[in-house]
Amino acid sequence: MICHVMELVVKVHMIETGQVRIKTAQIEARRPAPLSLIDILTDPNWSGWFPTYLFAIETRDGVIVVDSGQAMHLLEETRRSWHPFIRWEALFRMTPEQEIGPQLRALGIGRRDVSSVILTHMHIDHDGGLAHFAGNKVFAASGEIARAKGVAGMIRGYLPQRWPPGFDPLALMLTDGPHGPFSASKRLDREGRVIAVATPGHTADHISVIVECDDAAVFLAGDTSYTEALMLAGKVDGVSPDQAVTRRTLGAIRQFASMRPTIYLPAHDPEGGRRFARRQTVGAHAALEAA
């Protein structure tokens, strides 16, 4: 996607790194947390195959990569892990060519062209490709990094053996004040048109990245919701630790989309690729803000 930012041209690449299946109770919560987690563990029903997308944003400061996607090592880890969510609640499929490294090289982007990697959160399908960024700066929200540490982090599913040697993420501090309805933000490029915003819900410190093009905002949503339809309906996913927080975030996204044409792109939406190719916006309707 070509994105015009004032007199500049910014390129946004949407990259699929394989597919994932999850339990249907994870897509939409059936009961309040923590009972929603029990529902996931006992759910016999699987979703269809969902894509796993990440994004590369070419700016004059370098390439900003949002998430690192799936990688082949997840196939073995899900078979061997002791962690119930990793072992029994997700299935992956991919090929080596779908990992982020080969796909960036096919676009003419080398590792040295990457100025930073921004993780929306640190679940295995979003940080699986970190081995392709040895030596690059990798950022995540400070709270997300803290939650990944120690025994408590392992219980939450942040298993250190899946990270490459020497992985030491940097804290992304959202110190630039509110951005629209989002309470905290951080500008990621010198023009201030690529912006990380706080979107807590799926994890307590989840972030999203907005590319503010002249004609529309491209909202790189991570796992704020699994699909655009679920966001519009205000449906909370089954792993959100605080469902009220998630609902507020979904409401903020709807409010943002009512204020400005917005192309909403969660990481796993089967319709996301089509919307990206067509530059299809959520639509600036007053009803969205009231929804």
Residue pairs with C-beta under 8 A, 6 or more apart in sequence:
1 11
1 12
1 13
1 14
1 218
1 276
1 279
2 9
2 10
2 11
3 9
3 10
3 11
3 12
3 211
3 213
3 214
3 218
4 10
4 213
4 214
4 215
5 191
5 193
5 211
5 212
5 213
5 214
6 191
6 193
6 214
8 59
8 60
8 191
10 57
10 58
10 59
10 193
10 194
10 211
10 213
11 57
11 58
12 55
12 56
12 57
12 58
12 211
12 218
13 55
13 56
13 57
13 58
13 107
14 53
14 55
14 265
14 272
14 273
14 276
15 53
15 54
15 55
15 56
15 69
15 100
15 103
15 104
16 51
16 52
16 53
16 98
16 273
17 52
17 53
17 54
17 69
17 70
17 71
17 94
17 98
17 99
17 100
17 103
17 128
17 129
18 51
18 52
18 69
18 70
18 92
18 93
18 94
18 95
18 98
19 49
19 50
19 51
19 52
19 92
19 93
19 94
20 49
20 50
20 52
20 70
20 90
20 91
20 92
20 93
20 125
20 268
21 46
21 47
21 48
21 49
21 50
21 90
21 91
22 46
22 47
22 50
22 89
22 90
22 91
23 40
23 43
23 45
23 46
23 47
23 89
23 238
24 43
24 45
24 46
24 47
25 36
25 39
25 40
25 43
25 45
25 238
26 40
26 43
26 47
26 89
26 237
26 238
26 239
27 47
27 226
27 230
27 237
27 238
28 230
28 235
28 236
28 237
28 238
29 36
29 39
29 235
29 236
29 237
29 238
29 240
29 243
30 36
30 39
30 238
31 39
32 243
33 240
33 241
33 242
33 243
36 238
36 239
36 240
36 243
37 238
37 239
39 238
40 85
40 89
40 238
40 239
41 84
41 85
41 88
41 89
46 91
48 270
49 93
50 226
50 268
50 269
50 270
51 268
51 269
51 270
51 272
51 273
52 69
52 70
52 125
52 267
52 268
53 69
53 265
53 267
53 268
53 272
53 273
54 65
54 66
54 67
54 68
54 69
54 100
54 126
54 129
54 267
55 65
55 66
55 67
55 209
55 220
55 265
56 63
56 64
56 65
56 66
56 104
56 107
56 109
57 63
57 64
57 65
57 66
57 194
57 209
57 211
58 109
59 115
59 189
59 191
59 194
60 189
60 190
61 115
61 189
61 190
62 113
62 114
62 115
62 116
63 104
63 109
63 113
63 114
63 115
64 114
64 115
64 116
64 117
64 118
64 188
64 189
64 194
64 209
65 100
65 104
65 114
65 116
65 117
65 118
65 133
66 117
66 118
66 120
66 209
66 220
66 222
67 117
67 118
67 119
67 120
67 126
67 127
67 222
67 267
68 100
68 117
68 119
68 126
68 127
68 128
68 129
68 130
68 132
68 133
69 99
69 100
69 125
69 126
69 128
69 129
70 92
70 94
70 98
70 99
70 125
70 128
70 129
71 94
71 99
71 100
71 128
71 129
71 131
71 132
72 94
72 96
72 99
73 128
73 162
74 92
74 94
74 124
74 125
74 128
74 162
75 92
75 94
77 86
77 124
77 159
77 162
78 86
78 87
78 90
78 91
78 92
79 87
80 87
81 87
81 159
83 154
83 157
83 159
85 157
86 124
86 157
86 159
90 124
90 125
92 125
96 102
97 103
99 129
99 132
100 129
100 132
101 111
101 129
101 131
101 132
104 110
104 111
104 114
104 132
111 132
111 133
111 134
111 135
111 136
114 133
114 136
115 137
116 136
116 137
116 138
116 139
116 188
117 130
117 133
117 136
117 137
117 138
117 139
118 139
118 140
118 172
118 188
118 196
118 207
118 209
119 126
119 127
119 138
119 139
119 140
119 144
119 169
120 126
120 206
120 207
120 208
120 209
120 220
120 221
120 222
120 223
120 267
121 140
121 141
121 144
121 202
121 203
121 205
121 206
121 207
121 222
121 223
122 140
122 144
122 145
122 148
122 158
122 169
122 203
123 157
123 203
123 223
124 157
124 162
125 267
126 222
126 223
126 267
127 162
127 163
128 162
130 138
130 163
130 164
130 167
131 164
134 164
134 166
137 170
138 167
138 169
138 170
139 169
139 170
139 171
139 172
140 169
140 170
140 171
140 172
140 207
141 171
141 172
141 174
141 198
141 205
141 206
141 207
142 171
142 172
142 173
142 205
143 204
143 205
144 203
144 204
144 205
144 206
144 207
145 169
145 171
147 153
147 156
147 158
147 203
147 204
147 205
148 156
148 158
149 158
153 160
154 160
172 186
172 196
172 207
173 186
174 184
174 185
174 186
174 196
174 197
174 198
174 207
175 184
175 186
176 184
176 185
176 186
176 187
176 195
177 184
177 185
178 184
178 185
179 185
179 195
179 197
179 210
180 197
180 252
180 255
180 256
180 259
180 260
181 252
181 255
181 256
181 259
182 197
182 198
182 199
182 252
182 256
183 198
184 197
184 198
185 195
185 196
185 197
185 198
186 195
186 196
187 194
187 195
188 194
188 195
188 196
188 209
193 211
193 212
193 213
194 209
194 210
194 211
194 212
195 209
195 210
195 212
196 207
196 208
196 209
196 210
197 207
197 208
197 209
197 210
198 205
198 206
198 207
199 206
199 207
199 208
199 221
199 222
199 224
199 249
199 252
199 253
200 206
200 242
200 245
200 246
200 249
201 224
201 236
201 237
201 240
201 242
201 245
201 246
201 247
201 248
201 249
201 250
202 222
202 223
202 224
202 237
202 239
202 240
202 246
203 223
203 241
204 241
204 242
204 245
206 222
206 223
206 224
206 249
207 222
208 219
208 220
208 221
208 222
208 224
209 220
210 217
210 218
210 219
210 220
211 217
211 218
211 220
215 261
216 260
216 261
216 262
216 263
216 279
216 281
217 256
217 260
217 261
217 262
217 263
218 262
218 263
218 265
219 253
219 256
219 257
219 262
219 263
219 264
219 265
220 265
221 231
221 253
221 264
221 265
221 266
221 267
222 266
222 267
223 237
223 266
223 267
223 268
224 231
224 249
224 250
224 253
224 266
225 231
225 235
225 237
225 250
225 266
226 237
226 266
226 268
226 269
227 266
227 268
227 269
227 270
227 271
228 264
228 266
228 269
228 271
228 272
228 275
228 282
230 237
231 250
231 253
231 254
231 264
231 266
232 254
232 282
232 288
232 291
234 247
234 250
234 251
234 254
234 291
235 250
236 243
236 246
236 247
236 250
237 246
240 246
251 291
253 264
254 282
254 288
254 289
254 291
255 288
255 289
256 262
257 264
257 281
257 282
257 283
257 284
257 288
258 284
258 285
258 286
258 287
258 288
258 289
259 284
259 289
260 284
261 281
261 282
261 283
261 284
262 281
262 282
262 284
263 275
263 276
263 279
263 280
263 281
263 282
264 275
264 282
265 272
265 275
265 276
266 272
269 275
274 280
282 288
